[in-house]
Amino acid sequence: MRVLVFGAGVVGTAAAYYLNRAGHEVTVIERNPGAGLETSFANGGIVSAFTARPWATPEVPRMLLKWFGRQDAPYLFRLRPDWAQWRWALQFLRQCTRERFEHSQKVSLRLSTYSYGCLKEVREREQIQYDQRADGVLHLFQTQQQLDAAAAEEMRHPDSRFHPETVGMRRAVEIEPALAASEGRYAGALFFPQDESGDAHKFTAALAAAAERQGVTFRYGVSLRRLQANGERIEAVDTDQGRFEADAFVMSLGSFSPLLLRKIGIRVPIYPLKGYSVTIPTDGHDGAPCVAIHEGSRRIVMSRLGERLRAAGTAELTGYDASISASRTEAILDVTMALFPGCGDRAKAERWAGFRPMTPDCLPILGRTRYANLYMDTGHGSTGWTYACGSGRVVADIISGREPEIDLSGLTADRF
Ligand SMILES: Cc1cc2nc3c(=O)[nH]c(=O)nc-3n(C[C@H](O)[C@H](O)[C@H](O)COP(=O)(O)OP(=O)(O)OC[C@H]3O[C@@H](n4cnc5c(N)ncnc54)[C@H](O)[C@@H]3O)c2cc1C
């Protein structure tokens, strides 16, 4: 079958790879000159196989009020006269109940653990190097009360594979010696030894190269404009470089998916949630961590990528405004330099912003649509790298007429 994949982010690239392995003739259309140059470019770098969790938690409404009006708030809703934004914000807040959080959490871990297995298989088969580390993740907490509450929450999980080690700061420093400089500022940590980290852009570019070697065609520098529907099917897609036809189409444009879909009458609640990262060169310095870090009070993650330290976080609801806010990137740098004063040269830090394609329940949308030959692989939110390989595999299985290896309840478009 001829399959067109829309978008060469980590999600579209993984889908193209699996579709090719399933024997299809695959073309990827991407407006940038290479793969993984938008949201998949400089993310937090954590493969949260065992810690993937929805952001819609019962604590979010309280956090929004606590930080209201502050430019450096971890969650910042800049509400505009945009009905899609208000609707998304209300739908998101409705997900912030314990019951809905626990449901989404279960679905999230089902996909993240499956996807982790797929990622390991792919990197071994294709010999992909992406500054990966398998040192685990330490979640740091400032007070004993916060640590106890978080530990109790994690231990509720019936499967002990997901239970972290609760550690005091002395043990945390044994796990990650670079924490010695800020040992006194935290009460303790939860250690998740199985989670990994690495450079999502390097991974995406290497996976695209492997897919290309195996026969996938990447049409870079081509902008999609409109899908051509005919009755129950999609016939073709119009681009700035002409019309492309295929037998099946995969929507993986991340935050831009709803813009094309609504022109053919499909409404999906995906909204861009802007996040930021800073990347600090660490060469010549010895104070950067190797273990990945999650700083609980400001919701910032840090990962070591070779001779660089990446720190990422914050969520800003502000439409498709891609500008980089100095106050928000400085806030991430402040937290990082306070934790690891000897990590690198702050003046040389690279600043970046990207749009997380968020659904209200923070889970992706996978599988069929009302058009018989249009499939979704989009809305991967804050955990898209972690979910990408599993999602690509699932979508390739569906298109090939095979039963996916995981249960898809909670992940299909009909839940909205
Ligand atoms: C600050 C931050 C930190 C994060 N940290 C992590 C983390 O630690 N771990 C994790 O798992 N995830 C993390 N994420 C989430 C993850 O990066 C995303 O979920 C993932 O990159 C989304 O991939 P995607 O392929 O769906 O989207 P994208 O990477 O945005 O790809 C979509 C592609 O579609 C193309 N496109 C769009 N419109 C058109 C058009 N009209 N024509 C042609 N091409 C088009 C774009 O150019 C783009 O390349 C983070 C995100 C952010 C912002």
The ligand as an ORCA input file, in Angstrom:
! r2SCAN-3c Opt
* xyz 0 1
  C       9.936     21.825     26.735
  C       9.546     20.438     26.338
  C      10.073     19.348     27.029
  C       9.702     18.044     26.690
  N      10.287     16.998     27.331
  C       9.990     15.718     26.960
  C      10.645     14.624     27.596
  O      11.517     14.787     28.451
  N      10.286     13.363     27.217
  C       9.312     13.123     26.258
  O       8.997     11.963     25.996
  N       8.696     14.159     25.646
  C       9.003     15.451     25.966
  N       8.389     16.508     25.346
  C       7.313     16.224     24.387
  C       7.824     15.825     23.024
  O       8.920     16.608     22.644
  C       6.688     15.966     22.003
  O       5.533     15.290     22.437
  C       7.088     15.389     20.649
  O       8.281     15.986     20.189
  C       5.980     15.605     19.623
  O       6.421     15.038     18.423
  P       5.565     15.181     17.101
  O       6.285     14.440     16.064
  O       4.137     14.869     17.385
  O       5.578     16.774     16.814
  P       6.713     17.634     16.080
  O       8.054     17.239     16.508
  O       6.326     19.066     16.248
  O       6.540     17.201     14.562
  C       5.480     17.655     13.747
  C       6.100     17.960     12.384
  O       5.060     18.360     11.494
  C       5.595     19.352     10.651
  N       4.500     20.165     10.111
  C       3.549     20.849     10.796
  N       2.695     21.442      9.939
  C       3.110     21.120      8.696
  C       2.615     21.414      7.396
  N       1.531     22.174      7.200
  N       3.282     20.925      6.329
  C       4.380     20.124      6.479
  N       4.895     19.813      7.695
  C       4.261     20.306      8.780
  C       6.500     20.159     11.564
  O       7.467     20.871     10.825
  C       7.095     19.098     12.465
  O       8.351     18.644     12.028
  C       8.743     17.827     25.651
  C       8.229     18.918     24.944
  C       8.626     20.210     25.262
  C       8.083     21.366     24.476
*
